[in-house]
Amino acid sequence: MDFEWEPPSEAEMKILEARRERSDKISKLMGDYLLKGYKMLGSVCETCDTILLEDKQAMKYCIACQELDTDTDKDDPVMSSSAARSLTEERQGVTQGSRTFPAASSTSGRRVVQQPSPLSIDPRLGLYEEGAKKAAKPASESLGVWPIPDYSSALDSLCEKIRWASEELKNSSSVEYSIQLCNLIKASADAMQSLKSSQS
């Protein structure tokens, strides 16, 4: 069924602009945490739909809820993720159902996806984990008896992640999913820049 395109309303434009700024902050923080050794999970926060991270103690961490939303008014519809999601769903209808992220699993640690969806970020999340572990090594290790680390494998993995996310972005018609893909691309690019700086 064809839907006639309608330009976003003023309220929707405000929400989109606020979410773009919020996504920029999230992607920068996400890149920093990945370099510290955090893992990116295949589940999202039930409150704000931000991709969850996991620390070395297997504790799940939401960057948006813990570091951004505490400084904003959660009742403000412009800043509220649920308000933006409702408007998006109203405009796109129910055809978006197959493009939602998988629900958070009750198990911790690595998640193995047996039948990955083409629109799921889960299949290649291990690439992030590998790059984050390599980048998390203290710089002092390269100065003593330790050899200078070779980040070529991590850089290749991050490049592959960016290529995959770019292809997904071309085929995505979901605002929510596109934002998550943009976060993924920016976090990968930030991680690559940090790795290259470590090698110089």
PyMOL commands that place a pseudoatom at each C-alpha (Angstrom):
pseudoatom trace, name=CA, resn=MET, resi=1, chain=A, elem=C, hetatm=0, pos=[0.000, 0.000, 0.000]
pseudoatom trace, name=CA, resn=ASP, resi=2, chain=A, elem=C, hetatm=0, pos=[1.416, 3.399, -1.009]
pseudoatom trace, name=CA, resn=PHE, resi=3, chain=A, elem=C, hetatm=0, pos=[1.529, 6.238, 1.463]
pseudoatom trace, name=CA, resn=GLU, resi=4, chain=A, elem=C, hetatm=0, pos=[1.622, 9.859, 0.406]
pseudoatom trace, name=CA, resn=TRP, resi=5, chain=A, elem=C, hetatm=0, pos=[4.662, 11.640, 1.844]
pseudoatom trace, name=CA, resn=GLU, resi=6, chain=A, elem=C, hetatm=0, pos=[3.938, 14.538, 4.134]
pseudoatom trace, name=CA, resn=PRO, resi=7, chain=A, elem=C, hetatm=0, pos=[6.500, 17.055, 5.377]
pseudoatom trace, name=CA, resn=PRO, resi=8, chain=A, elem=C, hetatm=0, pos=[7.204, 16.842, 9.120]
pseudoatom trace, name=CA, resn=SER, resi=9, chain=A, elem=C, hetatm=0, pos=[5.326, 19.212, 11.355]
pseudoatom trace, name=CA, resn=GLU, resi=10, chain=A, elem=C, hetatm=0, pos=[7.044, 21.844, 13.463]
pseudoatom trace, name=CA, resn=ALA, resi=11, chain=A, elem=C, hetatm=0, pos=[6.738, 19.645, 16.548]
pseudoatom trace, name=CA, resn=GLU, resi=12, chain=A, elem=C, hetatm=0, pos=[8.279, 16.693, 14.704]
pseudoatom trace, name=CA, resn=MET, resi=13, chain=A, elem=C, hetatm=0, pos=[11.135, 18.874, 13.451]
pseudoatom trace, name=CA, resn=LYS, resi=14, chain=A, elem=C, hetatm=0, pos=[11.917, 19.921, 17.021]
pseudoatom trace, name=CA, resn=ILE, resi=15, chain=A, elem=C, hetatm=0, pos=[11.921, 16.305, 18.137]
pseudoatom trace, name=CA, resn=LEU, resi=16, chain=A, elem=C, hetatm=0, pos=[14.174, 15.228, 15.264]
pseudoatom trace, name=CA, resn=GLU, resi=17, chain=A, elem=C, hetatm=0, pos=[16.620, 18.056, 15.930]
pseudoatom trace, name=CA, resn=ALA, resi=18, chain=A, elem=C, hetatm=0, pos=[16.745, 17.252, 19.647]
pseudoatom trace, name=CA, resn=ARG, resi=19, chain=A, elem=C, hetatm=0, pos=[17.288, 13.572, 18.886]
pseudoatom trace, name=CA, resn=ARG, resi=20, chain=A, elem=C, hetatm=0, pos=[20.101, 14.365, 16.433]
pseudoatom trace, name=CA, resn=GLU, resi=21, chain=A, elem=C, hetatm=0, pos=[21.936, 16.345, 19.087]
pseudoatom trace, name=CA, resn=ARG, resi=22, chain=A, elem=C, hetatm=0, pos=[21.310, 13.594, 21.625]
pseudoatom trace, name=CA, resn=SER, resi=23, chain=A, elem=C, hetatm=0, pos=[22.549, 10.928, 19.187]
pseudoatom trace, name=CA, resn=ASP, resi=24, chain=A, elem=C, hetatm=0, pos=[25.766, 12.874, 18.601]
pseudoatom trace, name=CA, resn=LYS, resi=25, chain=A, elem=C, hetatm=0, pos=[26.462, 12.893, 22.332]
pseudoatom trace, name=CA, resn=ILE, resi=26, chain=A, elem=C, hetatm=0, pos=[25.594, 9.202, 22.676]
pseudoatom trace, name=CA, resn=SER, resi=27, chain=A, elem=C, hetatm=0, pos=[27.848, 8.137, 19.796]
pseudoatom trace, name=CA, resn=LYS, resi=28, chain=A, elem=C, hetatm=0, pos=[30.816, 10.050, 21.218]
pseudoatom trace, name=CA, resn=LEU, resi=29, chain=A, elem=C, hetatm=0, pos=[30.342, 8.546, 24.677]
pseudoatom trace, name=CA, resn=MET, resi=30, chain=A, elem=C, hetatm=0, pos=[29.768, 5.086, 23.197]
pseudoatom trace, name=CA, resn=GLY, resi=31, chain=A, elem=C, hetatm=0, pos=[33.096, 5.235, 21.352]
pseudoatom trace, name=CA, resn=ASP, resi=32, chain=A, elem=C, hetatm=0, pos=[34.857, 6.225, 24.584]
pseudoatom trace, name=CA, resn=TYR, resi=33, chain=A, elem=C, hetatm=0, pos=[33.301, 3.341, 26.517]
pseudoatom trace, name=CA, resn=LEU, resi=34, chain=A, elem=C, hetatm=0, pos=[34.149, 0.800, 23.811]
pseudoatom trace, name=CA, resn=LEU, resi=35, chain=A, elem=C, hetatm=0, pos=[37.788, 1.850, 24.068]
pseudoatom trace, name=CA, resn=LYS, resi=36, chain=A, elem=C, hetatm=0, pos=[37.608, 1.336, 27.834]
pseudoatom trace, name=CA, resn=GLY, resi=37, chain=A, elem=C, hetatm=0, pos=[36.676, -2.309, 27.315]
pseudoatom trace, name=CA, resn=TYR, resi=38, chain=A, elem=C, hetatm=0, pos=[32.877, -2.179, 27.411]
pseudoatom trace, name=CA, resn=LYS, resi=39, chain=A, elem=C, hetatm=0, pos=[30.952, -4.552, 25.137]
pseudoatom trace, name=CA, resn=MET, resi=40, chain=A, elem=C, hetatm=0, pos=[28.057, -3.524, 22.929]
pseudoatom trace, name=CA, resn=LEU, resi=41, chain=A, elem=C, hetatm=0, pos=[25.036, -5.772, 23.405]
pseudoatom trace, name=CA, resn=GLY, resi=42, chain=A, elem=C, hetatm=0, pos=[22.362, -6.811, 20.946]
pseudoatom trace, name=CA, resn=SER, resi=43, chain=A, elem=C, hetatm=0, pos=[19.620, -5.385, 23.134]
pseudoatom trace, name=CA, resn=VAL, resi=44, chain=A, elem=C, hetatm=0, pos=[18.370, -1.861, 23.731]
pseudoatom trace, name=CA, resn=CYS, resi=45, chain=A, elem=C, hetatm=0, pos=[17.225, 0.072, 26.766]
pseudoatom trace, name=CA, resn=GLU, resi=46, chain=A, elem=C, hetatm=0, pos=[13.516, -0.391, 27.422]
pseudoatom trace, name=CA, resn=THR, resi=47, chain=A, elem=C, hetatm=0, pos=[13.242, 3.254, 28.452]
pseudoatom trace, name=CA, resn=CYS, resi=48, chain=A, elem=C, hetatm=0, pos=[15.004, 5.102, 25.620]
pseudoatom trace, name=CA, resn=ASP, resi=49, chain=A, elem=C, hetatm=0, pos=[15.849, 2.504, 22.920]
pseudoatom trace, name=CA, resn=THR, resi=50, chain=A, elem=C, hetatm=0, pos=[19.585, 3.209, 23.144]
pseudoatom trace, name=CA, resn=ILE, resi=51, chain=A, elem=C, hetatm=0, pos=[21.873, 0.227, 22.526]
pseudoatom trace, name=CA, resn=LEU, resi=52, chain=A, elem=C, hetatm=0, pos=[23.075, -1.160, 25.846]
pseudoatom trace, name=CA, resn=LEU, resi=53, chain=A, elem=C, hetatm=0, pos=[26.706, -1.644, 26.855]
pseudoatom trace, name=CA, resn=GLU, resi=54, chain=A, elem=C, hetatm=0, pos=[28.121, -4.182, 29.298]
pseudoatom trace, name=CA, resn=ASP, resi=55, chain=A, elem=C, hetatm=0, pos=[31.114, -3.650, 31.588]
pseudoatom trace, name=CA, resn=LYS, resi=56, chain=A, elem=C, hetatm=0, pos=[33.689, -6.219, 32.706]
pseudoatom trace, name=CA, resn=GLN, resi=57, chain=A, elem=C, hetatm=0, pos=[31.453, -7.183, 35.633]
pseudoatom trace, name=CA, resn=ALA, resi=58, chain=A, elem=C, hetatm=0, pos=[28.648, -8.080, 33.177]
pseudoatom trace, name=CA, resn=MET, resi=59, chain=A, elem=C, hetatm=0, pos=[26.585, -5.098, 34.330]
pseudoatom trace, name=CA, resn=LYS, resi=60, chain=A, elem=C, hetatm=0, pos=[24.412, -3.537, 31.650]
pseudoatom trace, name=CA, resn=TYR, resi=61, chain=A, elem=C, hetatm=0, pos=[24.817, 0.204, 31.152]
pseudoatom trace, name=CA, resn=CYS, resi=62, chain=A, elem=C, hetatm=0, pos=[22.672, 2.696, 29.223]
pseudoatom trace, name=CA, resn=ILE, resi=63, chain=A, elem=C, hetatm=0, pos=[24.624, 5.802, 28.282]
pseudoatom trace, name=CA, resn=ALA, resi=64, chain=A, elem=C, hetatm=0, pos=[21.538, 7.893, 27.592]
pseudoatom trace, name=CA, resn=CYS, resi=65, chain=A, elem=C, hetatm=0, pos=[19.729, 7.134, 30.850]
pseudoatom trace, name=CA, resn=GLN, resi=66, chain=A, elem=C, hetatm=0, pos=[22.817, 7.314, 33.047]
pseudoatom trace, name=CA, resn=GLU, resi=67, chain=A, elem=C, hetatm=0, pos=[24.620, 10.303, 31.567]
pseudoatom trace, name=CA, resn=LEU, resi=68, chain=A, elem=C, hetatm=0, pos=[22.244, 12.339, 29.404]
pseudoatom trace, name=CA, resn=ASP, resi=69, chain=A, elem=C, hetatm=0, pos=[18.634, 12.028, 30.506]
pseudoatom trace, name=CA, resn=THR, resi=70, chain=A, elem=C, hetatm=0, pos=[19.499, 12.818, 34.119]
pseudoatom trace, name=CA, resn=ASP, resi=71, chain=A, elem=C, hetatm=0, pos=[20.148, 16.387, 32.999]
pseudoatom trace, name=CA, resn=THR, resi=72, chain=A, elem=C, hetatm=0, pos=[16.978, 16.746, 30.938]
pseudoatom trace, name=CA, resn=ASP, resi=73, chain=A, elem=C, hetatm=0, pos=[13.315, 16.933, 31.665]
pseudoatom trace, name=CA, resn=LYS, resi=74, chain=A, elem=C, hetatm=0, pos=[11.975, 13.467, 30.900]
pseudoatom trace, name=CA, resn=ASP, resi=75, chain=A, elem=C, hetatm=0, pos=[8.452, 14.848, 30.695]
pseudoatom trace, name=CA, resn=ASP, resi=76, chain=A, elem=C, hetatm=0, pos=[9.411, 17.149, 27.825]
pseudoatom trace, name=CA, resn=PRO, resi=77, chain=A, elem=C, hetatm=0, pos=[7.920, 15.631, 24.643]
pseudoatom trace, name=CA, resn=VAL, resi=78, chain=A, elem=C, hetatm=0, pos=[10.689, 17.168, 22.577]
pseudoatom trace, name=CA, resn=MET, resi=79, chain=A, elem=C, hetatm=0, pos=[13.382, 15.289, 24.508]
pseudoatom trace, name=CA, resn=SER, resi=80, chain=A, elem=C, hetatm=0, pos=[11.348, 12.191, 25.301]
pseudoatom trace, name=CA, resn=SER, resi=81, chain=A, elem=C, hetatm=0, pos=[12.259, 9.153, 23.233]
pseudoatom trace, name=CA, resn=SER, resi=82, chain=A, elem=C, hetatm=0, pos=[8.832, 7.638, 23.738]
pseudoatom trace, name=CA, resn=ALA, resi=83, chain=A, elem=C, hetatm=0, pos=[7.160, 10.749, 22.351]
pseudoatom trace, name=CA, resn=ALA, resi=84, chain=A, elem=C, hetatm=0, pos=[9.351, 10.682, 19.250]
pseudoatom trace, name=CA, resn=ARG, resi=85, chain=A, elem=C, hetatm=0, pos=[8.764, 6.963, 18.804]
pseudoatom trace, name=CA, resn=SER, resi=86, chain=A, elem=C, hetatm=0, pos=[4.994, 7.428, 19.023]
pseudoatom trace, name=CA, resn=LEU, resi=87, chain=A, elem=C, hetatm=0, pos=[5.018, 10.105, 16.354]
pseudoatom trace, name=CA, resn=THR, resi=88, chain=A, elem=C, hetatm=0, pos=[7.228, 7.974, 14.137]
pseudoatom trace, name=CA, resn=GLU, resi=89, chain=A, elem=C, hetatm=0, pos=[4.958, 4.956, 14.476]
pseudoatom trace, name=CA, resn=GLU, resi=90, chain=A, elem=C, hetatm=0, pos=[1.889, 7.037, 13.708]
pseudoatom trace, name=CA, resn=ARG, resi=91, chain=A, elem=C, hetatm=0, pos=[3.458, 8.270, 10.473]
pseudoatom trace, name=CA, resn=GLN, resi=92, chain=A, elem=C, hetatm=0, pos=[4.880, 4.929, 9.365]
pseudoatom trace, name=CA, resn=GLY, resi=93, chain=A, elem=C, hetatm=0, pos=[2.009, 2.698, 10.480]
pseudoatom trace, name=CA, resn=VAL, resi=94, chain=A, elem=C, hetatm=0, pos=[2.385, -0.916, 11.405]
pseudoatom trace, name=CA, resn=THR, resi=95, chain=A, elem=C, hetatm=0, pos=[4.636, -1.787, 8.434]
pseudoatom trace, name=CA, resn=GLN, resi=96, chain=A, elem=C, hetatm=0, pos=[7.639, -1.118, 10.592]
pseudoatom trace, name=CA, resn=GLY, resi=97, chain=A, elem=C, hetatm=0, pos=[7.027, -4.068, 12.877]
pseudoatom trace, name=CA, resn=SER, resi=98, chain=A, elem=C, hetatm=0, pos=[9.745, -6.257, 11.382]
pseudoatom trace, name=CA, resn=ARG, resi=99, chain=A, elem=C, hetatm=0, pos=[12.395, -3.589, 11.854]
pseudoatom trace, name=CA, resn=THR, resi=100, chain=A, elem=C, hetatm=0, pos=[12.388, -3.437, 15.644]
pseudoatom trace, name=CA, resn=PHE, resi=101, chain=A, elem=C, hetatm=0, pos=[15.384, -4.491, 17.720]
pseudoatom trace, name=CA, resn=PRO, resi=102, chain=A, elem=C, hetatm=0, pos=[15.339, -7.818, 19.552]
pseudoatom trace, name=CA, resn=ALA, resi=103, chain=A, elem=C, hetatm=0, pos=[14.236, -7.795, 23.181]
pseudoatom trace, name=CA, resn=ALA, resi=104, chain=A, elem=C, hetatm=0, pos=[16.901, -7.877, 25.851]
pseudoatom trace, name=CA, resn=SER, resi=105, chain=A, elem=C, hetatm=0, pos=[17.949, -11.389, 26.829]
pseudoatom trace, name=CA, resn=SER, resi=106, chain=A, elem=C, hetatm=0, pos=[17.928, -12.494, 30.440]
pseudoatom trace, name=CA, resn=THR, resi=107, chain=A, elem=C, hetatm=0, pos=[21.320, -14.167, 29.969]
pseudoatom trace, name=CA, resn=SER, resi=108, chain=A, elem=C, hetatm=0, pos=[24.555, -12.244, 30.292]
pseudoatom trace, name=CA, resn=GLY, resi=109, chain=A, elem=C, hetatm=0, pos=[27.832, -12.512, 28.368]
pseudoatom trace, name=CA, resn=ARG, resi=110, chain=A, elem=C, hetatm=0, pos=[28.192, -13.139, 24.677]
pseudoatom trace, name=CA, resn=ARG, resi=111, chain=A, elem=C, hetatm=0, pos=[25.028, -13.604, 22.682]
pseudoatom trace, name=CA, resn=VAL, resi=112, chain=A, elem=C, hetatm=0, pos=[25.069, -16.089, 19.814]
pseudoatom trace, name=CA, resn=VAL, resi=113, chain=A, elem=C, hetatm=0, pos=[22.410, -15.432, 17.217]
pseudoatom trace, name=CA, resn=GLN, resi=114, chain=A, elem=C, hetatm=0, pos=[21.518, -18.563, 15.281]
pseudoatom trace, name=CA, resn=GLN, resi=115, chain=A, elem=C, hetatm=0, pos=[19.160, -16.944, 12.769]
pseudoatom trace, name=CA, resn=PRO, resi=116, chain=A, elem=C, hetatm=0, pos=[20.124, -13.252, 12.486]
pseudoatom trace, name=CA, resn=SER, resi=117, chain=A, elem=C, hetatm=0, pos=[17.681, -10.870, 10.920]
pseudoatom trace, name=CA, resn=PRO, resi=118, chain=A, elem=C, hetatm=0, pos=[19.071, -8.796, 8.032]
pseudoatom trace, name=CA, resn=LEU, resi=119, chain=A, elem=C, hetatm=0, pos=[18.009, -5.686, 9.954]
pseudoatom trace, name=CA, resn=SER, resi=120, chain=A, elem=C, hetatm=0, pos=[19.556, -6.749, 13.262]
pseudoatom trace, name=CA, resn=ILE, resi=121, chain=A, elem=C, hetatm=0, pos=[22.828, -5.410, 14.596]
pseudoatom trace, name=CA, resn=ASP, resi=122, chain=A, elem=C, hetatm=0, pos=[23.513, -8.638, 16.549]
pseudoatom trace, name=CA, resn=PRO, resi=123, chain=A, elem=C, hetatm=0, pos=[25.396, -10.684, 13.883]
pseudoatom trace, name=CA, resn=ARG, resi=124, chain=A, elem=C, hetatm=0, pos=[28.552, -8.587, 13.902]
pseudoatom trace, name=CA, resn=LEU, resi=125, chain=A, elem=C, hetatm=0, pos=[28.600, -7.183, 17.416]
pseudoatom trace, name=CA, resn=GLY, resi=126, chain=A, elem=C, hetatm=0, pos=[31.598, -9.397, 18.124]
pseudoatom trace, name=CA, resn=LEU, resi=127, chain=A, elem=C, hetatm=0, pos=[33.671, -7.099, 15.899]
pseudoatom trace, name=CA, resn=TYR, resi=128, chain=A, elem=C, hetatm=0, pos=[33.070, -4.251, 18.310]
pseudoatom trace, name=CA, resn=GLU, resi=129, chain=A, elem=C, hetatm=0, pos=[34.033, -6.412, 21.261]
pseudoatom trace, name=CA, resn=GLU, resi=130, chain=A, elem=C, hetatm=0, pos=[37.321, -7.403, 19.633]
pseudoatom trace, name=CA, resn=GLY, resi=131, chain=A, elem=C, hetatm=0, pos=[38.217, -3.837, 18.725]
pseudoatom trace, name=CA, resn=ALA, resi=132, chain=A, elem=C, hetatm=0, pos=[37.266, -2.549, 22.159]
pseudoatom trace, name=CA, resn=LYS, resi=133, chain=A, elem=C, hetatm=0, pos=[39.433, -5.145, 23.926]
pseudoatom trace, name=CA, resn=LYS, resi=134, chain=A, elem=C, hetatm=0, pos=[42.447, -4.330, 21.794]
pseudoatom trace, name=CA, resn=ALA, resi=135, chain=A, elem=C, hetatm=0, pos=[42.000, -0.588, 22.225]
pseudoatom trace, name=CA, resn=ALA, resi=136, chain=A, elem=C, hetatm=0, pos=[41.484, -0.907, 25.970]
pseudoatom trace, name=CA, resn=LYS, resi=137, chain=A, elem=C, hetatm=0, pos=[45.111, -1.915, 26.618]
pseudoatom trace, name=CA, resn=PRO, resi=138, chain=A, elem=C, hetatm=0, pos=[46.957, 0.768, 28.637]
pseudoatom trace, name=CA, resn=ALA, resi=139, chain=A, elem=C, hetatm=0, pos=[49.397, 2.830, 26.617]
pseudoatom trace, name=CA, resn=SER, resi=140, chain=A, elem=C, hetatm=0, pos=[52.113, 2.060, 29.175]
pseudoatom trace, name=CA, resn=GLU, resi=141, chain=A, elem=C, hetatm=0, pos=[52.215, -1.550, 28.029]
pseudoatom trace, name=CA, resn=SER, resi=142, chain=A, elem=C, hetatm=0, pos=[53.754, -0.512, 24.715]
pseudoatom trace, name=CA, resn=LEU, resi=143, chain=A, elem=C, hetatm=0, pos=[56.612, 1.300, 26.451]
pseudoatom trace, name=CA, resn=GLY, resi=144, chain=A, elem=C, hetatm=0, pos=[58.109, -1.523, 28.541]
pseudoatom trace, name=CA, resn=VAL, resi=145, chain=A, elem=C, hetatm=0, pos=[58.786, -5.128, 27.683]
pseudoatom trace, name=CA, resn=TRP, resi=146, chain=A, elem=C, hetatm=0, pos=[55.513, -5.370, 25.791]
pseudoatom trace, name=CA, resn=PRO, resi=147, chain=A, elem=C, hetatm=0, pos=[55.711, -5.116, 21.995]
pseudoatom trace, name=CA, resn=ILE, resi=148, chain=A, elem=C, hetatm=0, pos=[53.900, -2.322, 20.213]
pseudoatom trace, name=CA, resn=PRO, resi=149, chain=A, elem=C, hetatm=0, pos=[50.358, -3.619, 19.632]
pseudoatom trace, name=CA, resn=ASP, resi=150, chain=A, elem=C, hetatm=0, pos=[49.171, -4.273, 16.105]
pseudoatom trace, name=CA, resn=TYR, resi=151, chain=A, elem=C, hetatm=0, pos=[45.675, -2.826, 15.682]
pseudoatom trace, name=CA, resn=SER, resi=152, chain=A, elem=C, hetatm=0, pos=[45.309, -3.875, 12.031]
pseudoatom trace, name=CA, resn=SER, resi=153, chain=A, elem=C, hetatm=0, pos=[42.813, -6.616, 12.891]
pseudoatom trace, name=CA, resn=ALA, resi=154, chain=A, elem=C, hetatm=0, pos=[40.699, -4.225, 14.985]
pseudoatom trace, name=CA, resn=LEU, resi=155, chain=A, elem=C, hetatm=0, pos=[40.802, -1.574, 12.258]
pseudoatom trace, name=CA, resn=ASP, resi=156, chain=A, elem=C, hetatm=0, pos=[39.705, -4.126, 9.636]
pseudoatom trace, name=CA, resn=SER, resi=157, chain=A, elem=C, hetatm=0, pos=[36.829, -5.189, 11.870]
pseudoatom trace, name=CA, resn=LEU, resi=158, chain=A, elem=C, hetatm=0, pos=[35.709, -1.597, 12.394]
pseudoatom trace, name=CA, resn=CYS, resi=159, chain=A, elem=C, hetatm=0, pos=[35.881, -0.934, 8.648]
pseudoatom trace, name=CA, resn=GLU, resi=160, chain=A, elem=C, hetatm=0, pos=[33.691, -3.969, 8.042]
pseudoatom trace, name=CA, resn=LYS, resi=161, chain=A, elem=C, hetatm=0, pos=[31.226, -2.730, 10.663]
pseudoatom trace, name=CA, resn=ILE, resi=162, chain=A, elem=C, hetatm=0, pos=[31.001, 0.675, 8.962]
pseudoatom trace, name=CA, resn=ARG, resi=163, chain=A, elem=C, hetatm=0, pos=[30.446, -0.909, 5.539]
pseudoatom trace, name=CA, resn=TRP, resi=164, chain=A, elem=C, hetatm=0, pos=[27.712, -3.149, 6.890]
pseudoatom trace, name=CA, resn=ALA, resi=165, chain=A, elem=C, hetatm=0, pos=[25.937, -0.316, 8.718]
pseudoatom trace, name=CA, resn=SER, resi=166, chain=A, elem=C, hetatm=0, pos=[26.166, 1.901, 5.606]
pseudoatom trace, name=CA, resn=GLU, resi=167, chain=A, elem=C, hetatm=0, pos=[24.445, -0.731, 3.483]
pseudoatom trace, name=CA, resn=GLU, resi=168, chain=A, elem=C, hetatm=0, pos=[21.736, -1.162, 6.122]
pseudoatom trace, name=CA, resn=LEU, resi=169, chain=A, elem=C, hetatm=0, pos=[21.244, 2.599, 6.226]
pseudoatom trace, name=CA, resn=LYS, resi=170, chain=A, elem=C, hetatm=0, pos=[20.615, 2.731, 2.470]
pseudoatom trace, name=CA, resn=ASN, resi=171, chain=A, elem=C, hetatm=0, pos=[17.731, 0.276, 2.804]
pseudoatom trace, name=CA, resn=SER, resi=172, chain=A, elem=C, hetatm=0, pos=[16.290, 1.560, 6.068]
pseudoatom trace, name=CA, resn=SER, resi=173, chain=A, elem=C, hetatm=0, pos=[12.973, 3.431, 6.077]
pseudoatom trace, name=CA, resn=SER, resi=174, chain=A, elem=C, hetatm=0, pos=[12.744, 3.541, 9.868]
pseudoatom trace, name=CA, resn=VAL, resi=175, chain=A, elem=C, hetatm=0, pos=[13.842, 6.716, 11.636]
pseudoatom trace, name=CA, resn=GLU, resi=176, chain=A, elem=C, hetatm=0, pos=[14.593, 4.835, 14.858]
pseudoatom trace, name=CA, resn=TYR, resi=177, chain=A, elem=C, hetatm=0, pos=[16.691, 2.175, 13.114]
pseudoatom trace, name=CA, resn=SER, resi=178, chain=A, elem=C, hetatm=0, pos=[18.514, 4.780, 11.009]
pseudoatom trace, name=CA, resn=ILE, resi=179, chain=A, elem=C, hetatm=0, pos=[19.487, 6.698, 14.141]
pseudoatom trace, name=CA, resn=GLN, resi=180, chain=A, elem=C, hetatm=0, pos=[20.899, 3.528, 15.699]
pseudoatom trace, name=CA, resn=LEU, resi=181, chain=A, elem=C, hetatm=0, pos=[22.872, 2.803, 12.524]
pseudoatom trace, name=CA, resn=CYS, resi=182, chain=A, elem=C, hetatm=0, pos=[24.266, 6.343, 12.504]
pseudoatom trace, name=CA, resn=ASN, resi=183, chain=A, elem=C, hetatm=0, pos=[25.338, 5.900, 16.128]
pseudoatom trace, name=CA, resn=LEU, resi=184, chain=A, elem=C, hetatm=0, pos=[27.042, 2.660, 15.144]
pseudoatom trace, name=CA, resn=ILE, resi=185, chain=A, elem=C, hetatm=0, pos=[28.911, 4.281, 12.247]
pseudoatom trace, name=CA, resn=LYS, resi=186, chain=A, elem=C, hetatm=0, pos=[30.050, 7.252, 14.328]
pseudoatom trace, name=CA, resn=ALA, resi=187, chain=A, elem=C, hetatm=0, pos=[31.181, 5.066, 17.226]
pseudoatom trace, name=CA, resn=SER, resi=188, chain=A, elem=C, hetatm=0, pos=[33.181, 2.894, 14.796]
pseudoatom trace, name=CA, resn=ALA, resi=189, chain=A, elem=C, hetatm=0, pos=[34.772, 5.937, 13.192]
pseudoatom trace, name=CA, resn=ASP, resi=190, chain=A, elem=C, hetatm=0, pos=[35.702, 7.378, 16.592]
pseudoatom trace, name=CA, resn=ALA, resi=191, chain=A, elem=C, hetatm=0, pos=[37.212, 4.063, 17.655]
pseudoatom trace, name=CA, resn=MET, resi=192, chain=A, elem=C, hetatm=0, pos=[39.239, 3.856, 14.422]
pseudoatom trace, name=CA, resn=GLN, resi=193, chain=A, elem=C, hetatm=0, pos=[40.590, 7.363, 14.950]
pseudoatom trace, name=CA, resn=SER, resi=194, chain=A, elem=C, hetatm=0, pos=[41.648, 6.501, 18.512]
pseudoatom trace, name=CA, resn=LEU, resi=195, chain=A, elem=C, hetatm=0, pos=[43.366, 3.308, 17.369]
pseudoatom trace, name=CA, resn=LYS, resi=196, chain=A, elem=C, hetatm=0, pos=[45.264, 5.141, 14.625]
pseudoatom trace, name=CA, resn=SER, resi=197, chain=A, elem=C, hetatm=0, pos=[46.344, 7.782, 17.138]
pseudoatom trace, name=CA, resn=SER, resi=198, chain=A, elem=C, hetatm=0, pos=[47.674, 5.028, 19.414]
pseudoatom trace, name=CA, resn=GLN, resi=199, chain=A, elem=C, hetatm=0, pos=[49.816, 3.681, 16.589]
pseudoatom trace, name=CA, resn=SER, resi=200, chain=A, elem=C, hetatm=0, pos=[51.349, 7.038, 15.693]
for i in range(1, 200): cmd.bond("trace and resi %d" % i, "trace and resi %d" % (i + 1))
show_as sticks, trace
zoom trace
